[in-house]
């Protein structure tokens, strides 16, 4: 294995790491948005339930 092949392998590993870093960075806000949506739907359901109980 010569030096050029090692450089090629390292560059390919970096591309994979970049993809993982981007996915991890996008995952956190997506979890936050999903949590906000769940809270909103729970609030909406509870509000409708209280209106029906009166």
C-alpha positions in Angstrom: 0.0 0.0 0.0 1.6 3.3 -1.0 1.1 6.8 0.3 -1.5 7.7 -2.4 -3.7 4.8 -1.4 -3.5 5.8 2.3 -4.4 9.4 1.5 -7.4 8.1 -0.6 -8.6 6.0 2.3 -8.3 8.8 4.8 -10.2 11.2 2.5 -13.0 8.7 2.1 -13.2 8.3 5.9 -13.5 12.1 6.3 -16.4 12.2 3.9 -18.2 9.6 5.9 -17.5 11.4 9.1 -18.9 14.7 7.6 -22.1 12.9 6.8 -22.4 11.6 10.4 -21.7 15.0 11.8 -24.3 16.7 9.6 -26.9 14.0 10.6 -26.1 14.4 14.3 -26.4 18.2 14.0 -29.8 17.9 12.3 -31.2 15.3 14.7 -31.2 17.6 17.8 -33.5 20.3 16.3 -35.7 17.6 14.8 -36.2 16.0 18.2 -37.1 19.5 19.6 -39.6 20.1 16.8 -41.3 16.7 17.4 -41.5 17.4 21.1 -43.1 20.7 20.5 -45.6 19.1 18.2 -46.5 16.4 20.7 -47.0 19.1 23.4 -49.2 21.1 21.1 -51.4 18.2 20.3 -51.7 17.2 23.9 -52.7 20.8 24.8 -55.2 20.8 22.0 -56.7 17.5 23.1 -56.9 18.5 26.7 -58.6 21.8 25.8 -61.2 20.0 23.7 -61.8 17.5 26.6 -62.3 20.3 29.1 -64.9 22.0 26.8 -66.8 18.7 26.6 -66.8 18.2 30.3 -68.4 21.6 31.0 
